[in-house]
Amino acid sequence: MRVTNKLMAATVNSHLFKSTEQLLKIQNMISSGKRINKPSDDPIGIGNVLDYRKTISSIDQYLKNIGHGNSWLNITDSTLGSVDNLLISAKEVAVDQSTETSSAETRAISAEKIENIYDQILQLANTKFGNSYIFSGYSSDTAPFSRDDNYDITYHGVNGEKNILIGEGVTISLNVNGDDAFINGVNIFDVLRDLKEGLENNDTAAISGQIELFDDALNQILNARTVAGSKINRMETTENHWTDFRLNMEVMLSETQDADFIKAMTDLTAQQTAYQATLAVSANIIQSSLINFLK
């Protein structure tokens, strides 16, 4: 086979192109810190990289949901804790003013205290997290409780579970329904209203009759707090799981796509040497061809 000047030039160009392409690939790897910068770098590896990134993105959303859920439930527990303290204070008033030694004057003063406790608990029952009322169920944009001039309560919430996604196909409800916490079983507002009226009327029997109901009310709030607490514990466990899992995914992603910097620098030096050698050889071949052409 006759080796023509055109064939030699084509061969030189091919070698130079391949050498330049490999040099640019290594330089890009070093500058980006990534071994895989486009699908052709590693077709199988890029598939794994995309899978890892998708998984990490899903975990990030789960963790965001869990963070929101933890805040919601912690506010719920804190609110119920404040209600618990107020009910204890109200019970102490009932016990203190249930004796015959109490006077109409002390009971009138205590009635004002119970009225304040009533208003505080009503305010707590209408607590908002962001723009949502935490005890309204589905109707989170509506205040769950209102009262009339007779201190009778109306519940405006719509019961139901307010769920968030904390895993693939796994949800958890955030809310404690307001009527379960404040009305069903023992109507806390009615107990406070009846105690207030008993104090105002200087009625010992009416005052004494509320004491046991306060114990039931406190148990009712405790049960609601227990429900919220169990959900908080579950969220914390799930959050720890996803945090650890995400770290493992990050490690696998790094091992798959990140460049070995020391190896890349070594390869760069070797490739630069090869490139310079290719240039030198190419120059000699082209010079010889020109000389032969001029003869």
C-alpha positions in Angstrom: 0.0 0.0 0.0 1.4 3.4 -1.0 1.5 5.9 1.8 0.6 9.3 0.3 1.1 12.7 1.8 -2.6 13.0 2.1 -2.9 9.8 4.1 0.0 10.8 6.4 -1.7 14.2 7.0 -5.0 12.5 7.8 -3.2 10.1 10.2 -1.5 13.0 11.9 -4.8 14.9 12.3 -6.5 11.8 13.7 -3.8 11.3 16.4 -3.7 15.0 17.2 -7.5 15.1 17.6 -7.6 12.1 19.9 -4.7 13.4 22.0 -6.4 16.8 22.2 -9.8 15.3 23.1 -8.3 13.2 25.9 -6.3 16.2 27.2 -9.5 18.3 27.3 -11.4 15.5 29.0 -8.8 15.3 31.8 -8.7 19.1 32.2 -12.5 19.2 32.4 -12.4 16.4 35.0 -10.0 18.4 37.1 -11.8 21.7 36.8 -15.3 20.2 37.6 -14.1 17.7 40.1 -16.3 15.1 38.4 -15.3 12.0 36.6 -18.6 11.9 34.7 -19.5 15.2 33.1 -21.6 13.8 30.2 -23.3 10.5 29.4 -20.6 9.4 27.1 -18.0 9.5 29.9 -19.6 6.5 31.5 -23.0 5.4 30.2 -23.6 2.9 33.1 -22.2 5.3 35.7 -24.4 8.2 34.6 -27.5 6.0 35.1 -26.4 5.3 38.6 -25.7 9.0 39.2 -29.2 10.0 38.1 -30.7 7.3 40.3 -28.7 8.5 43.3 -29.7 12.2 42.6 -33.4 11.2 42.3 -33.2 9.4 45.6 -31.5 12.2 47.4 -34.1 14.7 46.0 -36.9 12.5 47.4 -35.2 12.2 50.8 -34.8 16.0 50.9 -38.5 16.4 50.4 -39.3 13.8 53.1 -37.0 15.7 55.5 -38.6 19.0 54.6 -42.0 17.5 55.3 -40.8 16.0 58.6 -39.4 19.4 59.7 -42.7 21.0 59.0 -44.5 18.2 60.8 -42.2 18.4 63.8 -42.9 22.1 64.1 -46.6 21.6 63.9 -46.7 18.8 66.5 -44.4 20.6 68.9 -46.6 23.7 68.8 -49.6 21.4 69.4 -47.9 19.7 72.4 -46.8 23.1 73.8 -50.3 24.5 73.4 -51.9 21.5 75.1 -49.3 21.8 77.9 -50.4 25.4 78.5 -54.1 24.3 78.6 -53.1 21.6 81.1 -51.5 24.2 83.4 -54.6 26.5 83.1 -56.9 23.6 84.0 -54.8 22.8 87.0 -55.1 26.4 88.1 -58.9 26.3 87.6 -59.2 23.1 89.6 -57.2 24.7 92.4 -59.7 27.5 92.4 -62.6 25.1 92.5 -61.1 23.1 95.4 -60.2 26.3 97.3 -63.7 27.9 96.9 -65.7 24.7 97.5 -65.5 24.9 101.3 -68.2 26.6 103.4 -65.6 29.0 104.7 -65.4 30.7 101.3 -67.4 33.9 101.0 -69.4 35.4 98.3 -66.7 38.1 97.9 -63.8 35.6 97.5 -66.0 33.6 95.0 -66.7 36.7 93.0 -63.0 37.4 92.7 -62.4 33.8 91.8 -65.1 33.9 89.1 -63.2 36.7 87.4 -60.1 34.5 87.5 -62.0 31.5 85.9 -63.3 33.8 83.2 -59.8 34.8 82.4 -58.7 31.2 82.3 -61.7 30.4 80.0 -60.6 33.2 77.6 -57.0 32.0 77.6 -58.0 28.4 76.9 -60.3 29.6 74.1 -57.4 31.6 72.7 -55.1 28.6 72.9 -57.7 26.3 71.2 -57.6 28.8 68.3 -53.8 28.6 68.0 -52.4 29.0 64.5 -49.3 27.6 62.9 -48.4 29.9 60.0 -51.8 30.5 58.4 -53.4 27.3 59.7 -55.4 26.7 62.8 -54.0 23.6 64.4 -57.2 22.3 65.9 -59.5 22.8 62.9 -58.9 19.6 61.1 -59.5 20.0 57.3 -60.9 23.5 57.8 -57.5 24.9 58.8 -58.3 28.4 57.5 -61.2 28.7 59.9 -60.9 29.4 63.7 -62.2 26.1 65.3 -64.0 27.7 68.3 -66.2 30.6 69.0 -68.4 31.5 72.0 -71.6 33.5 72.4 -72.5 35.9 75.2 -73.7 32.9 77.4 -70.2 31.3 77.1 -71.5 28.5 75.0 -69.0 27.1 72.5 -69.5 26.3 68.9 -67.0 24.1 67.1 -66.3 25.1 63.4 -63.6 22.6 62.6 -64.0 19.7 60.1 -62.6 16.5 61.5 -60.1 14.6 59.4 -56.5 13.7 59.2 -54.0 16.2 57.8 -51.4 14.0 56.4 -47.8 14.6 55.2 -45.6 12.2 53.2 -42.6 11.0 55.2 -41.5 8.1 53.0 -42.5 6.4 49.7 -46.2 5.7 50.2 -45.9 6.4 54.0 -47.9 9.2 55.6 -48.5 10.5 59.1 -51.3 12.7 60.3 -50.3 15.9 62.0 -53.5 17.1 63.6 -55.3 16.6 66.9 -58.9 17.4 66.2 -60.2 20.2 68.4 -63.4 18.6 69.5 -61.5 15.5 70.6 -59.2 17.6 72.7 -61.7 20.1 74.1 -65.3 18.9 73.8 -65.8 15.2 73.3 -65.9 13.3 76.5 -65.7 16.4 78.7 -66.6 19.8 77.4 -63.8 21.8 79.0 -65.5 25.1 78.2 -68.7 24.0 79.8 -66.9 22.9 83.0 -65.2 26.3 83.2 -68.5 28.1 82.4 -70.4 26.2 85.1 -67.7 26.8 87.6 -67.7 30.5 86.8 -71.5 30.6 87.3 -71.3 28.6 90.5 -68.8 31.1 91.9 -70.9 34.1 90.8 -74.0 32.6 92.4 -72.1 31.6 95.6 -73.3 28.0 95.0 -71.1 25.6 96.9 -72.7 22.5 95.4 -72.2 23.8 91.8 -68.6 24.6 92.6 -67.9 21.2 94.2 -69.6 19.4 91.3 -66.9 20.6 88.8 -63.8 19.3 90.7 -64.1 15.7 89.4 -64.8 17.0 85.9 -61.5 18.8 86.0 -59.7 15.5 86.6 -61.5 14.1 83.5 -60.6 17.2 81.5 -57.0 16.9 82.5 -56.9 13.2 81.4 -58.5 14.3 78.1 -55.7 16.8 77.5 -53.1 14.2 78.5 -54.5 11.7 76.0 -54.3 14.4 73.3 -50.7 15.2 74.3 -49.9 11.5 74.2 -51.1 11.2 70.7 -49.0 14.2 69.6 -46.0 12.9 71.5 -46.1 9.5 69.8 -46.2 11.2 66.4 -43.2 13.4 67.4 -41.2 10.3 68.4 -42.1 8.6 65.1 -41.0 11.6 63.1 -37.7 11.9 65.0 -37.0 8.2 64.3 -37.9 8.6 60.6 -35.8 11.8 60.4 -32.8 10.0 61.8 -33.3 7.1 59.3 -33.5 9.5 56.3 -30.5 11.6 57.5 -28.3 8.4 57.7 -29.7 7.1 54.4 -29.0 10.4 52.6 -25.4 10.3 53.8 -25.0 6.9 52.4 -26.4 8.1 49.0 -24.1 11.0 49.0 -21.1 8.7 49.5 -22.3 6.4 46.7 -22.9 9.4 44.4 -19.4 10.8 45.2 -17.7 7.4 44.6 -19.5 7.1 41.2 -19.1 10.6 39.8 -16.3 12.4 41.6 -12.8 12.4 40.1 -9.7 11.0 41.8 -7.8 14.2 41.8 -4.3 12.7 42.3 -4.9 10.2 39.5 -6.3 12.9 37.3 -3.2 15.1 37.8 -1.0 12.2 37.0 -3.0 11.4 33.9 -2.9 15.1 32.9 0.9 15.1 33.1 1.2 11.9 31.1 -1.3 13.2 28.5 0.4 16.5 28.1 3.7 14.7 27.5 2.0 12.4 24.9 0.4 15.5 23.3 3.7 17.3 23.0 5.3 14.1 21.6 2.5 13.8 19.0 3.1 17.4 18.0 6.8 16.8 17.6 6.4 13.7 15.5 3.6 15.4 13.4 5.9 18.3 12.8 8.7 16.1 11.6 6.4 14.1 9.3 4.9 17.2 7.8 8.3 18.9 7.3 9.7 15.7 5.6 6.6 15.6 3.3 7.1 19.2 2.3 10.7 18.7 1.5 9.9 15.6 -0.6 7.1 17.6 -2.3 9.5 20.4 -3.2 12.2 18.1 -4.7 
